[in-house]
Amino acid sequence: MLAELRELAATSPALARRLGWDYLSELGAGNRRDQLAELFAKGEAPDGPHGEMEGLIVGKLFGIPEAHLANPLMKIDPTWRGKTFDQRTGTGFNRLSPLGKYTLRAVAPLYGGLRRIGREAQGYGFTHKLDTAAAEPFNEVRALDYSPAEYRNPSVRTFPIKRTRDEIVELVPRLYLGRALLTMPDGEVRLIAYFALREFSDERDA
């Protein structure tokens, strides 16, 4: 499937991204983490993403006790809408639904970094750079680091984003598959989720 999407991207990149997005959605609905892992391993180290990106949580959270609480809530409101990247500064932030501002306040009440911008809430900043993946298959990825002190990201047990590292690869031009890794208190690096990113214009332009 990935080879076919890359072949299509040579002539119809917007359509390839749209079909790739739909394919990732199907894999998430079927909870096909095995196939997602294979796609991630075949992804390429991206120059992007650039600017505002639409986000999709691919499947369910897993590997942590809090997943059984978070997954039902995400069915009601996924909360997370995507990420914004500044390539010049190597920084970025997450974008959330308005409801997310109140939902996440319940699990991280001391975090004061969320701000309301128009119809979204923005916060949970990060730095990003190309790096070697922190877990198998150890390919080159764009790594997002939430630990810098200036972002004041929470590290509470119910929402330990400060100990989370996102890793992103490019499947076809400007369609990205990401995974979230959590460093446990004992130092274990654990995979807990997959997500996808694409430009907002893709649905309109395909």
Secondary structure, 3 states (H helix, E strand, C coil): CHHHHHHHHCCCHHHHHHHHHHHHHHHHHCCCHHHHHHHHHHCECCCCCCEEEEEEEECCCCCCCCHHHHHHHHHHCCCEEEEEEECCCCEEEEEECHHHHHHHHHHCCCCCCCEEECCEEEEEEEEEEEEECCCCCCCEEEEEECCCHHHCCCCECCECHHHEEEEEEEEECCEEEEEEEEECCCCCEEEEEEEEEEECCHHHHC
